[in-house]
Amino acid sequence: MTSFDARLRLVGKPGLPLGVVVDLTGKQMSVIVDGQQLASWSLEDIEVAQNPDGFHIEVEGEEVILNVNEKVRFATEVRSRSRRPPQ
Protein backbone atom coordinates (compact mmCIF):
# COMPACT_ATOMS: atom_id res chain seq x y z
CA MET A 1 0.00 0.00 0.00
CA THR A 2 1.18 3.50 -0.88
CA SER A 3 -0.47 6.43 0.90
CA PHE A 4 -0.68 10.13 0.10
CA ASP A 5 -1.98 13.08 2.11
CA ALA A 6 -4.35 15.16 -0.01
CA ARG A 7 -7.18 17.67 -0.04
CA LEU A 8 -10.39 16.65 -1.84
CA ARG A 9 -12.82 19.06 -3.51
CA LEU A 10 -15.95 18.39 -5.54
CA VAL A 11 -16.06 20.07 -8.94
CA GLY A 12 -18.60 22.88 -9.04
CA LYS A 13 -19.38 22.64 -5.32
CA PRO A 14 -18.33 25.48 -3.03
CA GLY A 15 -16.81 24.65 0.28
CA LEU A 16 -13.53 23.98 1.92
CA PRO A 17 -11.46 21.05 0.75
CA LEU A 18 -11.61 17.93 2.89
CA GLY A 19 -8.38 16.50 4.29
CA VAL A 20 -8.04 12.89 3.12
CA VAL A 21 -5.55 10.08 2.75
CA VAL A 22 -5.41 8.39 -0.65
CA ASP A 23 -4.28 4.76 -0.56
CA LEU A 24 -3.13 2.94 -3.68
CA THR A 25 -3.10 -0.82 -3.22
CA GLY A 26 -2.65 -2.97 -6.30
CA LYS A 27 -5.05 -1.56 -8.88
CA GLN A 28 -7.33 0.03 -6.27
CA MET A 29 -7.60 3.65 -5.07
CA SER A 30 -9.22 4.31 -1.70
CA VAL A 31 -10.02 7.68 -0.12
CA ILE A 32 -9.90 7.69 3.68
CA VAL A 33 -11.26 10.37 6.04
CA ASP A 34 -10.55 10.18 9.76
CA GLY A 35 -9.70 6.48 9.46
CA GLN A 36 -12.94 5.65 7.63
CA GLN A 37 -13.09 4.70 3.95
CA LEU A 38 -15.06 7.31 2.02
CA ALA A 39 -14.68 5.71 -1.42
CA SER A 40 -12.81 2.95 -3.21
CA TRP A 41 -12.45 2.45 -6.95
CA SER A 42 -10.60 0.22 -9.35
CA LEU A 43 -8.00 2.26 -11.21
CA GLU A 44 -9.36 0.70 -14.39
CA ASP A 45 -12.75 2.37 -13.77
CA ILE A 46 -11.53 5.94 -13.29
CA GLU A 47 -10.08 8.66 -15.48
CA VAL A 48 -7.24 10.72 -13.99
CA ALA A 49 -6.15 14.06 -15.45
CA GLN A 50 -3.37 16.15 -13.95
CA ASN A 51 -4.33 19.84 -14.16
CA PRO A 52 -2.83 22.97 -12.57
CA ASP A 53 -5.48 22.88 -9.82
CA GLY A 54 -4.90 19.21 -8.95
CA PHE A 55 -5.64 15.69 -10.13
CA HIS A 56 -9.15 15.46 -11.59
CA ILE A 57 -10.65 12.05 -10.91
CA GLU A 58 -13.73 11.08 -12.92
CA VAL A 59 -15.69 8.06 -11.78
CA GLU A 60 -19.32 6.97 -11.98
CA GLY A 61 -20.39 10.29 -13.54
CA GLU A 62 -18.82 12.38 -10.78
CA GLU A 63 -15.62 14.38 -10.69
CA VAL A 64 -13.45 15.24 -7.70
CA ILE A 65 -10.19 17.15 -7.48
CA LEU A 66 -7.32 15.86 -5.37
CA ASN A 67 -4.54 18.20 -4.33
CA VAL A 68 -1.85 15.68 -3.43
CA ASN A 69 1.20 16.75 -1.43
CA GLU A 70 3.56 14.53 -3.44
CA LYS A 71 2.36 15.18 -7.01
CA VAL A 72 5.19 13.52 -8.90
CA ARG A 73 5.18 10.37 -6.77
CA PHE A 74 1.37 10.14 -6.96
CA ALA A 75 1.38 10.48 -10.77
CA THR A 76 4.15 7.87 -11.03
CA GLU A 77 2.27 5.41 -8.79
CA VAL A 78 -1.04 5.86 -10.65
CA ARG A 79 0.73 5.46 -13.99
CA SER A 80 2.50 2.28 -12.91
CA ARG A 81 -0.71 0.68 -11.57
CA SER A 82 -3.20 1.74 -14.22
CA ARG A 83 -3.69 1.10 -17.90
CA ARG A 84 -4.73 4.79 -18.07
CA PRO A 85 -1.93 7.07 -16.88
CA PRO A 86 -2.72 10.66 -15.80
CA GLN A 87 -3.13 12.86 -18.87
DRENZAZA-614146 format. One record per atom (N, C-alpha, C, O, CB): residue in three letters; residue number from 1; z, x, y. Coordinates in pm, 1 decimal, decimal comma. Each point is the difference from the previous one (the first is absolute). Glycine has a CB too. Layout:
# DRENZAZA-614146
 residu num       up     east    north
    ALA NUM        Z        X        Y
...
***
This chain:
# DRENZAZA-614146
 residu num       up     east    north
    MET   1      0,0     84,7   -117,5
    MET   1      0,0    -84,7    117,5
    MET   1      0,0     89,3    123,8
    MET   1     71,5     99,9      6,6
    MET   1     50,7   -285,6   -130,6
    THR   2   -203,7    147,5    221,5
    THR   2     -6,0     67,3    128,3
    THR   2     34,9   -102,8    106,2
    THR   2    -58,8   -108,1      3,5
    THR   2   -116,9    274,8    -84,2
    SER   3    271,1   -134,1    167,8
    SER   3     47,3    -95,7    100,0
    SER   3    -28,6     48,0    141,3
    SER   3     -1,2    120,0     27,8
    SER   3    178,8   -192,7   -185,9
    PHE   4   -200,6    -23,9    247,2
    PHE   4    -28,6     27,8    139,9
    PHE   4     78,6    -96,3     88,4
    PHE   4      4,3   -120,0    -27,1
    PHE   4   -234,5    205,5    -32,9
    ASP   5    291,7    -33,5    164,8
    ASP   5     60,8    -85,6    101,3
    ASP   5   -111,0    -50,1     90,6
    ASP   5    -90,0     75,4     36,6
    ASP   5    311,1     50,7    -45,5
    ALA   6   -214,4   -254,5     45,2
    ALA   6   -107,1    -58,6     81,1
    ALA   6     54,5   -116,3     82,3
    ALA   6    112,5    -45,8    -19,7
    ALA   6   -284,1    114,5   -152,1
    ARG   7     88,9   -114,2    263,6
    ARG   7     24,6   -121,3     77,5
    ARG   7   -114,1    -95,4    -34,0
    ARG   7   -116,5     39,7     -1,1
    ARG   7    239,2     85,1    191,8
    LEU   8    -89,0   -250,0   -218,2
    LEU   8    -99,1    -99,9    -40,7
    LEU   8    -13,7   -105,4    108,7
    LEU   8     99,6    -52,2     50,1
    LEU   8    -46,4     91,9   -293,5
    ARG   9   -176,9    -70,7    279,5
    ARG   9    -30,2   -107,0     95,8
    ARG   9   -104,7    -91,3    -61,3
    ARG   9    -83,8     44,2    -78,6
    ARG   9    138,7    104,9    276,7
    LEU  10    -49,9   -275,4   -162,3
    LEU  10   -102,6    -95,3    -41,0
    LEU  10   -105,6     -7,0    109,0
    LEU  10     33,4     -7,6    118,3
    LEU  10    133,3   -126,1   -255,0
    VAL  11   -292,0    136,0     98,9
    VAL  11   -109,5     -6,0     96,4
    VAL  11      2,3   -135,1     70,0
    VAL  11      7,3   -104,7    -64,3
    VAL  11   -146,5    263,4    -75,2
    GLY  12    133,0   -154,8    272,5
    GLY  12     -5,7   -123,2     77,8
    GLY  12    131,8    -72,6     14,9
    GLY  12      3,8   -109,7     55,7
    GLY  12   -232,5     91,4   -131,5
    LYS  13    336,8     76,6     27,3
    LYS  13    131,4    -63,8     10,3
    LYS  13     88,8     86,1     89,8
    LYS  13     22,1    117,7    -28,6
    LYS  13    -45,7   -223,1   -202,8
    PRO  14     74,2     47,0    339,3
    PRO  14     89,5     77,8     85,7
    PRO  14    133,2     25,0    -70,7
    PRO  14     35,9    -70,2    -94,6
    PRO  14   -145,7    -27,6    299,7
    GLY  15    178,7    194,5   -159,5
    GLY  15    129,4     30,2    -57,8
    GLY  15     14,1    148,2    -26,7
    GLY  15    -97,8     74,6     -5,8
    GLY  15    104,5   -301,3    -95,2
    LEU  16    115,6    266,1     85,3
    LEU  16     27,5    140,6    -24,7
    LEU  16    -44,2     38,6   -139,6
    LEU  16      2,6    -82,5    -91,3
    LEU  16    189,9     74,2    250,0
    PRO  17   -232,8    132,8   -175,8
    PRO  17    -32,4     44,0   -136,2
    PRO  17    125,7      3,9    -85,9
    PRO  17    111,1     18,0     49,9
    PRO  17   -304,3    117,0     38,1
    LEU  18    173,5   -151,9   -215,0
    LEU  18    107,5     -2,2    -98,4
    LEU  18      6,7    135,6    -68,7
    LEU  18   -101,8     48,9    -49,1
    LEU  18     73,8   -298,3     13,9
    GLY  19    144,9    310,8     30,7
    GLY  19     16,4    126,3    -69,9
    GLY  19     -7,9    -22,1   -150,3
    GLY  19     73,6    -82,2    -54,7
    GLY  19     67,6    170,4    242,9
    VAL  20   -229,9    -15,5   -255,1
    VAL  20    -20,4    -16,6   -144,0
    VAL  20    -12,2    136,5    -67,2
    VAL  20    -16,6    102,9     65,5
    VAL  20    -97,3   -324,9    -26,4
    VAL  21    122,6    219,2   -171,3
    VAL  21    -33,1    115,3    -82,1
    VAL  21   -119,1    -42,6    -84,8
    VAL  21      1,6   -106,5    -61,8
    VAL  21    240,5    197,1     57,6
    VAL  22   -344,0     -8,0      1,6
    VAL  22   -118,7    -26,7    -81,4
    VAL  22      5,5     94,1   -120,2
    VAL  22      2,1    122,2     15,3
    VAL  22   -141,5   -196,7    187,9
    ASP  23    141,6     16,5   -321,8
    ASP  23      1,2     77,4   -123,9
    ASP  23   -136,9     -7,8    -65,7
    ASP  23    -56,9   -108,0    -15,6
    ASP  23    303,8     64,8    -15,3
    LEU  24   -298,3    158,4     -7,2
    LEU  24   -123,4      7,4    -78,4
    LEU  24     37,9     50,7   -138,4
    LEU  24     47,9    112,4    -15,3
    LEU  24   -193,8    -69,4    222,1
    THR  25    124,1   -126,5   -306,3
    THR  25     29,0     35,5   -138,2
    THR  25   -124,0    -32,6    -81,5
    THR  25    -40,5   -115,9     -9,1
    THR  25    291,1     72,7     36,2
    GLY  26   -310,1    144,6    -85,9
    GLY  26   -123,9    -23,1    -74,3
    GLY  26   -103,9    -57,7     92,9
    GLY  26    -31,3     59,6    103,1
    GLY  26    158,5    -96,0   -316,0
    LYS  27   -181,0    -78,9    177,8
    LYS  27   -100,4    -67,1     83,3
    LYS  27     59,1   -123,2     67,3
    LYS  27    -69,6    -99,0     22,7
    LYS  27   -112,0    182,7   -174,3
    GLN  28    311,4    -76,6    183,5
    GLN  28     71,5   -112,6     59,5
    GLN  28     61,1     41,7    133,4
    GLN  28     53,5    110,2     12,0
    GLN  28     -4,9   -204,0   -241,2
    MET  29    -56,5      5,8    330,2
    MET  29     66,9     19,9    127,9
    MET  29    104,8   -108,8     15,9
    MET  29    -30,3   -118,7    -11,9
    MET  29   -176,2    225,6    114,7
    SER  30    330,5    -65,9    -75,8
    SER  30    108,6    -94,8     23,1
    SER  30     57,0     22,9    138,4
    SER  30      9,8    113,8     45,8
    SER  30     43,6   -123,2   -291,9
    VAL  31    -15,6    -99,0    312,9
    VAL  31     63,2      5,5    130,9
    VAL  31    144,0    -47,1    -18,1
    VAL  31     24,6   -110,2    -49,1
    VAL  31   -246,0     69,4    173,4
    ILE  32    315,4    125,0    -84,4
    ILE  32    142,1    -24,7    -20,7
    ILE  32     69,0    -14,0    135,9
    ILE  32    -23,6     79,4     91,0
    ILE  32     19,2     49,0   -310,6
    VAL  33     90,3   -230,8    232,3
    VAL  33     80,8    -19,8    119,9
    VAL  33    145,8    -11,6    -43,0
    VAL  33     35,0    -84,7    -82,2
    VAL  33   -226,9    -30,9    205,2
    ASP  34    275,1    200,4    -67,4
    ASP  34    143,2     -1,9    -31,8
    ASP  34     25,8     -3,6   -151,1
    ASP  34     86,5    -73,8    -47,2
    ASP  34    -45,8    -43,0    264,5
    GLY  35   -116,0    196,4   -291,5
    GLY  35     19,5      9,3   -144,1
    GLY  35    -59,7   -113,6    -81,1
    GLY  35     10,8     -0,3   -122,6
    GLY  35    192,1    121,2    175,4
    GLN  36   -265,9   -217,6     13,5
    GLN  36    -60,8   -114,4    -68,9
    GLN  36   -152,2      8,3     12,0
    GLN  36    -52,8     29,1    107,3
    GLN  36    257,5   -172,2    -60,6
    GLN  37   -274,2    117,6   -156,3
    GLN  37   -146,3      2,1      2,5
    GLN  37    -54,2   -120,1     75,8
    GLN  37     26,4   -114,7    -36,0
    GLN  37    -28,6    237,1   -182,4
    LEU  38    -73,6    -94,8    323,5
    LEU  38    -62,5   -103,7     80,5
    LEU  38   -135,8    -38,3    -57,7
    LEU  38    -36,6   -117,5     -1,8
    LEU  38    157,5    202,3    204,6
    ALA  39   -195,5     15,7   -250,1
    ALA  39   -133,7    -24,2    -55,2
    ALA  39    -36,7    113,9    -93,5
    ALA  39     52,4    110,8     11,2
    ALA  39   -121,7   -238,9    195,3
    SER  40    -21,4     99,1   -298,7
    SER  40    -51,9    101,8    -90,3
    SER  40   -143,0    -37,1    -35,8
    SER  40    -28,6   -113,3    -38,5
    SER  40    260,3    163,9    -53,9
    TRP  41   -321,3     47,3    105,8
    TRP  41   -141,2    -25,1    -27,1
    TRP  41    -60,1    114,0    -80,0
    TRP  41     43,0    114,8     11,7
    TRP  41    -60,2   -248,4    198,8
    SER  42    -81,1    102,0   -290,6
    SER  42    -81,4    102,4    -63,8
    SER  42    -87,9     62,3    107,8
    SER  42    -56,5    -71,1     83,0
    SER  42     58,2    -50,4   -308,2
    LEU  43    -13,2    253,1    224,0
    LEU  43    -86,7     66,8     97,6
    LEU  43   -145,6    -41,2    -16,9
    LEU  43    -79,7     15,2     92,6
    LEU  43    238,0    177,5    -88,6
    GLU  44   -193,3   -244,0   -119,6
    GLU  44   -137,5    -44,2    -23,1
    GLU  44    -28,0   -135,2     66,0
    GLU  44   -115,8    -39,3     14,0
    GLU  44    116,0    165,9   -229,9
    ASP  45    105,6   -198,0    256,5
    ASP  45    -15,8   -132,4     60,3
    ASP  45      9,4      0,5    151,9
    ASP  45    -12,8   -105,0     63,0
    ASP  45    106,7     11,8   -270,1
    ILE  46    -71,6    210,0    266,8
    ILE  46     16,4      5,5    145,3
    ILE  46   -107,6     86,1     63,2
    ILE  46    -59,4     86,5    -64,4
    ILE  46    305,4   -119,0     37,8
    GLU  47   -269,4      6,9    153,8
    GLU  47    -87,8     83,9     81,7
    GLU  47     89,1     73,1     99,0
    GLU  47     86,1    -61,5     62,8
    GLU  47   -286,8    -96,6    -88,0
    VAL  48    181,1    288,5     39,9
    VAL  48     79,4     80,2     92,5
    VAL  48    -95,0     65,2     99,8
    VAL  48    -96,1     66,4    -38,5
    VAL  48    276,0    -23,8   -137,2
    ALA  49   -151,9    -62,4    304,4
    ALA  49    -78,9     63,8    105,5
    ALA  49     95,3     73,5     93,4
    ALA  49     97,6    -57,4     48,3
    ALA  49   -278,8   -121,2    -63,0
    GLN  50    152,5    304,8     39,4
    GLN  50     82,9     78,4     90,6
    GLN  50    -57,1    -13,0    140,7
    GLN  50   -111,9     44,2     26,2
    GLN  50    175,8    118,4   -211,4
    ASN  51     12,6   -223,0    275,5
    ASN  51    -39,8    -22,5    138,5
    ASN  51     99,4     70,4     92,2
    ASN  51    106,5     41,7    -45,3
    ASN  51   -213,4   -264,6    -14,8
    PRO  52     73,9    236,6    188,4
    PRO  52     92,5     66,3     92,2
    PRO  52    138,6    -65,8      6,0
    PRO  52     99,5     67,9     25,1
    PRO  52   -298,0     -0,1    107,0
    ASP  53    205,3   -199,1   -155,1
    ASP  53    129,8    -68,6      8,1
    ASP  53     73,0     -6,3   -133,7
    ASP  53    106,3    -61,5     -7,9
    ASP  53   -198,8    -72,3    194,1
    GLY  54     39,0    195,2   -291,1
    GLY  54     67,0      3,6   -128,9
    GLY  54    -95,4    -29,4   -114,9
    GLY  54   -121,0    -12,1     19,2
    GLY  54    330,7    -57,1     94,1
    PHE  55   -154,0     58,2   -231,4
    PHE  55    -78,2    -33,5   -118,8
    PHE  55     -5,6   -151,8    -12,2
    PHE  55    103,1    -65,8    -13,4
    PHE  55    -36,2    282,2   -103,4
    HIS  56   -188,4   -271,7    121,6
    HIS  56    -18,3   -144,0    -15,5
    HIS  56    -17,1    -28,4   -148,7
    HIS  56    -89,0     54,1    -65,6
    HIS  56    -17,4    -77,8    297,1
    ILE  57    193,2    -61,8   -282,7
    ILE  57     -1,8    -35,9   -141,6
    ILE  57    -42,2   -145,9    -10,0
    ILE  57     68,7    -88,4     51,4
    ILE  57    113,7    258,0   -109,1
    GLU  58   -294,5   -195,0     -7,9
    GLU  58    -47,4   -136,8    -21,3
    GLU  58     19,8    -36,0   -145,8
    GLU  58    -44,1     70,7    -90,6
    GLU  58   -125,0    -50,3    277,3
    VAL  59    237,6   -133,7   -206,9
    VAL  59     25,9    -46,7   -136,1
    VAL  59     21,3   -150,7      3,6
    VAL  59     69,0    -52,2     87,6
    VAL  59     33,3    275,3   -153,5
    GLU  60   -161,9   -291,4    -29,4
    GLU  60     18,8   -144,4    -16,4
    GLU  60    -22,2    -77,2    130,1
    GLU  60     73,0    -94,8     28,9
    GLU  60     88,6    143,9   -211,5
    GLY  61   -262,2     -8,9    261,4
    GLY  61    -33,4    -70,3    122,8
    GLY  61     90,5     29,4    117,5
    GLY  61    -15,9    -60,5    106,0
    GLY  61    -73,3   -112,2   -248,5
    GLU  62    182,4    262,7    127,2
    GLU  62     92,4     38,0    106,7
    GLU  62    -23,1    145,9     37,1
    GLU  62    -55,6     77,7    -77,7
    GLU  62    226,3   -246,5     -2,5
    GLU  63   -127,3    203,9    199,7
    GLU  63    -11,2    138,8     43,7
    GLU  63    130,4     42,5     65,7
    GLU  63     53,9    -70,0     85,7
    GLU  63   -303,5     45,7    -53,8
    VAL  64    298,9    139,6    -73,4
    VAL  64    118,4     59,5     61,0
    VAL  64    -36,8    139,8     48,1
    VAL  64    -97,3     59,7    -46,1
    VAL  64    254,4   -195,1   -102,6
    ILE  65    -77,8    186,0    241,8
    ILE  65    -20,4    135,2     50,3
    ILE  65    123,8     81,1    -32,8
    ILE  65    112,0    -39,3     32,7
    ILE  65   -264,6    -41,3    153,6
    LEU  66    131,6    194,1   -251,2
    LEU  66    108,5     92,2    -31,5
    LEU  66    -11,4    123,5     88,4
    LEU  66   -103,4     66,8      1,7
    LEU  66    112,4   -150,9   -239,9
    ASN  67     96,3    113,5    310,5
    ASN  67     10,3    125,7     73,6
    ASN  67     87,4     91,5    -85,4
    ASN  67    122,6    -11,3     -0,6
    ASN  67   -149,7   -100,8    232,7
    VAL  68    -37,9    201,8   -303,3
    VAL  68     67,8     87,8    -96,0
    VAL  68     34,5    131,3     68,8
    VAL  68    -81,4     55,8     73,6
    VAL  68    -41,9   -161,7   -268,3
    ASN  69    244,6    154,7    170,3
    ASN  69     43,7    124,9     63,0
    ASN  69    -84,5    118,8    -43,6
    ASN  69    -29,5     87,5     81,4
    ASN  69    259,8   -179,7    -70,2
    GLU  70   -269,1     96,9   -136,3
    GLU  70    -77,9    112,1    -53,6
    GLU  70   -143,0    -47,2    -28,4
    GLU  70    -36,5    -24,0   -115,1
    GLU  70    245,9    128,8     13,6
    LYS  71   -289,0   -117,8    206,8
    LYS  71   -134,2    -59,8    -11,0
    LYS  71    -92,0     74,4    -96,4
    LYS  71    -65,6    -61,3    -84,3
    LYS  71     92,7    -17,9    316,7
    VAL  72    -31,5    210,1   -219,5
    VAL  72    -92,8     78,4    -82,7
    VAL  72     39,5     -9,5   -146,9
    VAL  72    -85,6    -20,6    -86,1
    VAL  72     43,8    178,2    278,4
    ARG  73    170,6   -142,6   -221,3
    ARG  73     45,5     -6,6   -139,6
    ARG  73    -22,2   -139,8    -57,6
    ARG  73    -39,3    -13,8   -115,9
    ARG  73    210,8    192,0    163,4
    PHE  74   -146,3   -282,4     33,4
    PHE  74    -22,2   -137,7    -45,7
    PHE  74   -148,1    -21,6    -33,6
    PHE  74    -32,5    -52,0   -106,7
    PHE  74    226,7    -28,0    248,6
    ALA  75   -283,6    119,9    -51,1
    ALA  75   -144,0    -16,7    -24,0
    ALA  75    -43,5     75,4   -125,2
    ALA  75    -79,7    -50,6    -79,0
    ALA  75     42,1     23,9    325,8
    THR  76     90,2    148,0   -264,6
    THR  76    -34,6     80,0   -117,7
    THR  76     47,2    -68,1   -128,3
    THR  76    -73,6     -5,3    -98,6
    THR  76     87,7    213,9    237,6
    GLU  77    108,4   -260,7   -137,8
    GLU  77     54,1    -67,8   -119,0
    GLU  77    -78,5   -126,5    -32,9
    GLU  77    -32,2    -24,7   -116,2
    GLU  77    258,5    116,2    170,3
    VAL  78   -257,5   -171,9     48,1
    VAL  78    -76,1   -123,6    -24,0
    VAL  78   -137,4     35,9    -55,8
    VAL  78    -47,0    -61,8    -95,6
    VAL  78    170,3    -58,2    282,7
    ARG  79   -186,6    218,9   -127,5
    ARG  79   -133,6     42,0    -43,6
    ARG  79      2,5     46,6   -145,8
    ARG  79    -90,1    -32,8    -77,1
    ARG  79     34,2     99,1    313,8
    SER  80    156,4      8,2   -273,6
    SER  80      4,7     55,1   -135,9
    SER  80     33,4   -104,8   -105,1
    SER  80    -27,8     20,2   -118,2
    SER  80     95,8    196,2    216,4
    ARG  81     -8,9   -328,2    -56,9
    ARG  81     42,2   -103,5    -95,6
    ARG  81    -93,2   -120,4     -3,5
    ARG  81     11,9    -85,1    -88,2
    ARG  81    220,6    159,1    125,2
    SER  82   -324,4    -81,8     57,3
    SER  82    -80,6   -121,3     14,7
    SER  82   -147,4     32,6    -15,8
    SER  82    -44,6    111,2     28,4
    SER  82    217,5   -210,2    123,9
    ARG  83   -246,8      0,1   -198,0
    ARG  83   -146,0     17,1     -2,4
    ARG  83    -56,7    -25,0    138,0
    ARG  83   -117,5     27,8     23,9
    ARG  83    108,6    -97,6   -264,8
    ARG  84     91,0     16,9    334,2
    ARG  84    -43,1    -26,2    138,1
    ARG  84     84,8     81,8     94,9
    ARG  84    108,5    -44,8     37,2
    ARG  84   -183,4   -188,2    -97,3
    PRO  85     30,8    350,9    101,0
    PRO  85     79,0     80,4     92,1
    PRO  85      4,0    -63,1    139,0
    PRO  85    -86,5    -80,9     33,4
    PRO  85     26,3    285,6   -164,2
    PRO  86    161,1   -168,0    213,3
    PRO  86      3,3    -52,1    137,4
    PRO  86   -129,6     33,8     71,8
    PRO  86    -52,9    110,2    -14,3
    PRO  86    303,2    -86,7     20,4
    GLN  87   -300,5   -117,8     70,5
    GLN  87   -127,6     19,4     72,0
    GLN  87     23,9     67,9    132,5
    GLN  87    -94,8     24,8     74,6
    GLN  87     -1,0   -226,8   -184,8
***
